[in-house]
Amino acid sequence: MSEPAVAVGPERARPDEPAPPARRRPPRRRRVPLGSRLRRDWQLLAMVTPGFLVLLIFSYLPIAGNVIAFQDYNPYLGDNPWQAFTHSNWIGFGQFQLLFDDPAFWDAFRNTLAITAFQLVFFFPLPILLAVMLHNLLSSRLRGLVQTVVYLPHFFSWVLVISFFVAMLGGAGLLAQTMRDAGMQPWNVMTNPDTFIVLVTAEAVWKDVGWGTIVFLAALSTIDQSLYEAAAADGAGRWRRLWHITLPGLRPVIVLLLILRLGDALSVGFEQFLLQRDAVGRQAAEVLDTFVYHFSIATGNYGYGAAAGLFKAVVGLVLILAANRVAHLLGERGIYSKS
């Protein structure tokens, strides 16, 4: 005997089954009035006020000066800077047209990009390597001594750093004298434009590689040591622990600093290149910062230099946005995120 057909339809709750609890929205947080928040946090606000004023005066207010990039600015018109600004003629994108037609600008632009790319490959990884080596030192006293020694050059001025390199590698330096005493032809290190990019990178490494380890050492200190102990108990060697624990722990900091470095890609330095420009020539040592000095500030053509500076800022902004987008695609937070 066939079973009676059962109508198929939406399932109904049985009378004996309890009804599912209703989902409640989380209570909305009551918004604290602005006056109450100011009275509550006045100590913190007072603490950050000096830094905020410095940032406002030296970083944000000067942004308004970029408007002279669209003027034939003459600081001697009128009796004060405001009158000089209002009396200067507007020329639109004329300064940018002159800038992009200048071969010296493109030489400085190419030199800046080449030095940035070279230092990203041969300088950026060195603080990471040094931080890992210092972190693995068993003796805290030895670690403190090494940190002091490698931090010290950061506090030297570029004049002192370049003087040291001249004394060691210059034509009358220690290396040249040693090679002459051995009957060899001394190397042309400090005045050779072909190797200038290696020279400035070596100077930057000697001066700042120790200082760059501070952030990475701080990141290494946040990695849970039990992970290393568990990996060692499972038979992981030193290299596997480095690859699977240390580097993943450092990855967010590495990505963050790499994005910031790309955003600052067109600012490789000023004083270091200005001091060595005459020794190797403009074609090798001219970067955008020295270009602005020689072709704008030294000549009084401030609108031309403002156009170059604005171009550099726009390129840096595009690079930092693109690098941050790539970081999001790779699963990292970058310097900011929407969530």
C-alpha positions in Angstrom: 0.0 0.0 0.0 1.5 3.3 -1.0 2.2 6.0 1.5 0.1 9.2 1.3 1.7 12.1 -0.4 3.1 14.8 1.8 2.8 18.4 0.6 6.2 20.1 0.3 6.2 23.6 1.6 7.9 25.9 4.0 8.8 24.2 7.2 6.7 25.3 10.2 7.8 25.3 13.8 6.4 22.6 15.9 4.1 23.6 18.7 6.4 22.0 21.3 9.6 23.6 20.1 10.6 26.9 21.7 10.8 29.9 19.5 14.3 31.1 18.6 15.4 34.0 20.6 15.0 37.3 18.9 18.3 39.0 17.8 18.8 42.1 19.7 20.8 45.0 18.3 23.7 46.1 20.5 22.9 49.2 22.4 24.1 52.3 20.8 26.8 54.1 22.6 25.8 57.5 23.9 27.8 60.2 22.2 29.8 62.2 24.8 29.6 66.0 24.2 32.7 67.7 22.9 32.9 69.9 26.0 32.9 66.9 28.3 35.6 65.2 26.2 37.8 68.3 26.3 37.5 68.5 30.1 38.1 64.8 30.5 41.2 64.6 28.2 42.7 68.0 28.8 46.0 66.5 30.1 46.5 64.5 26.9 45.6 67.4 24.7 48.1 69.7 26.6 50.8 67.1 26.1 50.3 66.8 22.3 49.7 70.6 21.7 53.5 71.5 21.3 54.0 68.7 18.7 50.8 69.7 16.9 51.9 73.3 16.7 55.3 72.4 15.3 53.6 70.1 12.7 51.1 72.9 11.8 53.7 75.6 11.5 56.4 73.7 9.7 54.5 71.1 7.7 50.9 72.2 7.0 51.1 76.0 6.7 53.9 75.9 4.1 51.7 73.9 1.8 49.9 77.1 1.0 53.2 78.4 -0.5 52.8 75.9 -3.4 50.6 78.5 -5.0 53.6 80.4 -6.3 54.3 77.4 -8.6 51.5 79.0 -10.8 53.0 82.5 -10.6 55.9 84.5 -11.9 56.7 85.1 -8.3 58.9 88.1 -7.4 59.6 88.5 -3.6 60.6 92.1 -4.1 57.2 93.4 -5.2 55.5 95.4 -2.5 56.6 95.9 1.1 55.8 92.5 2.5 55.3 88.9 1.4 51.6 89.2 1.1 52.0 92.2 -1.3 54.6 90.2 -3.3 52.2 87.4 -3.6 49.2 89.6 -4.7 51.3 91.7 -7.2 53.0 88.7 -8.9 51.5 87.6 -12.2 49.6 84.4 -12.6 51.0 82.2 -15.4 49.1 79.0 -14.8 51.2 75.9 -15.8 54.0 78.0 -17.4 56.5 77.0 -14.7 55.7 73.3 -15.2 56.2 73.7 -19.0 59.6 75.2 -18.5 60.4 72.5 -15.9 59.5 69.6 -18.2 61.4 71.2 -21.1 64.6 71.5 -19.0 67.1 68.6 -19.7 68.8 69.3 -16.3 65.5 68.5 -14.5 65.2 65.1 -16.2 68.9 64.3 -15.4 68.2 65.1 -11.7 65.0 63.0 -11.9 66.8 60.0 -13.4 69.6 60.2 -10.9 67.1 60.4 -8.0 65.2 57.3 -9.2 68.4 55.4 -9.8 69.8 56.1 -6.3 66.5 55.3 -4.7 66.2 51.9 -6.5 69.8 51.1 -5.7 69.4 51.9 -2.0 66.1 49.9 -1.8 68.0 46.8 -3.0 71.3 47.2 -1.1 70.5 49.4 1.9 66.9 48.7 2.9 67.4 45.0 3.9 70.6 45.7 5.9 68.8 47.1 9.1 66.6 44.0 9.1 69.5 41.7 8.9 71.4 43.6 11.6 68.4 43.6 13.9 67.9 39.9 13.5 71.6 39.3 14.3 71.5 41.6 17.4 68.3 39.9 18.5 70.0 36.5 18.5 72.9 37.6 20.6 72.8 35.7 23.9 74.8 38.3 25.9 72.7 41.4 26.7 75.9 43.3 27.5 77.5 42.5 24.1 74.2 43.4 22.4 74.1 46.8 24.2 77.8 47.5 23.2 77.2 46.6 19.5 74.0 48.8 19.4 75.9 51.8 20.9 78.7 51.4 18.3 76.3 51.1 15.3 74.0 53.9 16.5 76.8 56.4 17.0 77.4 57.5 13.3 73.7 58.5 13.0 74.5 61.6 15.2 77.4 62.7 13.0 76.7 65.5 10.4 77.2 64.7 6.7 80.2 67.0 6.7 81.9 64.8 9.2 80.8 61.6 7.5 82.1 62.7 4.1 85.3 64.0 5.7 85.9 60.6 7.2 85.4 58.9 3.8 87.8 61.4 2.1 90.4 60.7 4.8 90.0 56.9 4.2 89.3 56.7 0.4 90.4 60.1 -1.0 93.3 60.7 -3.3 95.5 61.5 -0.3 93.7 59.1 2.1 94.8 56.0 3.9 93.8 53.6 1.1 95.5 55.5 -1.6 98.7 55.9 0.4 98.7 52.2 1.3 98.3 51.2 -2.4 101.1 53.7 -3.4 103.4 52.2 -0.8 102.7 48.7 -2.3 103.5 50.0 -5.8 99.9 49.9 -7.1 97.9 52.6 -8.8 95.4 54.1 -6.2 91.7 53.8 -6.9 89.7 56.8 -7.9 86.9 56.5 -5.4 85.8 59.9 -4.2 85.9 61.6 -7.7 84.7 58.8 -10.0 81.2 59.6 -11.3 80.7 56.0 -12.5 80.9 54.6 -8.9 79.2 57.6 -7.2 76.0 55.7 -6.6 77.9 53.0 -4.7 79.8 55.6 -2.7 76.7 57.5 -1.5 75.0 54.2 -0.6 78.1 53.1 1.4 78.0 56.5 3.2 74.3 56.1 4.0 74.8 52.5 5.2 77.7 53.5 7.6 75.7 56.5 8.9 72.2 55.1 9.3 72.1 51.3 9.2 72.4 51.1 13.0 69.7 53.7 13.5 67.3 51.8 11.2 67.4 48.7 13.4 65.5 50.4 16.2 62.1 49.8 14.7 62.9 46.2 13.8 64.3 45.4 17.2 61.1 46.7 18.7 59.1 44.5 16.4 61.2 41.5 17.2 60.6 42.0 20.9 56.8 41.6 20.4 57.1 38.1 18.9 56.0 35.4 21.4 59.1 33.5 22.5 56.9 30.4 23.0 56.7 30.1 19.2 60.4 29.6 19.0 60.4 27.1 21.8 57.6 25.1 20.2 59.3 25.2 16.8 62.6 24.0 18.3 60.8 21.2 20.2 59.3 20.1 16.8 62.8 19.9 15.3 62.9 23.2 13.4 66.4 24.5 12.9 67.5 28.1 13.2 66.9 28.9 9.5 63.4 27.4 9.6 62.5 29.4 12.7 63.8 32.5 11.0 61.8 31.9 7.9 58.5 30.8 9.5 58.5 32.9 12.7 60.8 35.9 12.6 60.2 37.1 9.1 56.4 36.8 9.3 56.5 38.7 12.6 58.5 41.4 10.9 56.4 41.5 7.7 53.9 44.2 8.8 56.7 46.6 9.9 58.7 45.8 6.7 55.7 46.6 4.5 54.9 49.8 6.4 58.5 51.1 6.2 58.8 50.1 2.5 55.6 52.1 1.7 56.9 55.1 3.5 60.3 54.8 1.7 58.5 54.7 -1.7 56.5 57.7 -0.8 59.8 59.5 -0.1 61.5 58.0 -3.1 62.3 61.4 -4.7 64.0 62.7 -1.5 67.3 60.9 -1.3 69.1 63.8 0.5 70.4 67.2 0.1 73.5 67.9 2.1 75.3 64.7 1.2 74.9 65.4 -2.5 75.6 69.1 -2.3 78.9 68.5 -0.6 80.1 66.0 -3.3 78.5 67.6 -6.4 81.7 69.5 -7.5 83.9 66.5 -7.0 82.0 64.1 -9.4 80.1 66.6 -11.5 76.5 67.6 -12.0 75.6 64.7 -14.3 76.3 62.1 -11.6 75.4 64.0 -8.3 72.5 66.2 -9.2 69.3 65.1 -7.5 66.0 66.9 -7.3 66.8 68.6 -3.9 70.1 70.0 -5.2 68.4 70.9 -8.5 65.9 73.0 -6.6 68.7 74.7 -4.7 70.9 75.5 -7.7 68.2 76.4 -10.3 65.7 78.1 -8.0 66.9 79.3 -4.6 70.4 80.3 -5.8 68.9 82.2 -8.8 65.9 83.7 -7.1 63.4 81.9 -9.4 61.2 80.7 -6.5 58.2 79.8 -8.7 60.4 77.4 -10.7 61.6 75.6 -7.5 58.0 75.5 -6.2 56.9 73.7 -9.4 59.7 71.1 -9.0 58.8 70.6 -5.3 55.1 70.2 -6.1 55.8 67.7 -8.9 58.0 65.7 -6.4 55.1 65.8 -3.8 52.5 64.6 -6.4 54.8 61.7 -7.5 55.4 60.7 -3.9 51.7 60.7 -3.2 51.0 58.5 -6.2 53.7 56.1 -5.2 52.6 55.8 -1.6 48.9 55.2 -2.6 50.0 52.6 -5.2 52.2 50.8 -2.7 49.5 50.9 0.0 47.1 49.4 -2.5 49.5 46.6 -3.3 49.9 45.9 0.4 46.2 45.5 0.8 46.1 43.0 -2.1 48.8 41.0 -0.3 46.8 41.0 2.9 48.7 43.7 4.8 47.2 46.7 6.4 49.8 49.2 5.0 49.8 52.7 6.4 46.0 53.0 6.4 42.9 50.9 5.6 39.2 51.5 5.2 38.2 49.0 7.8 
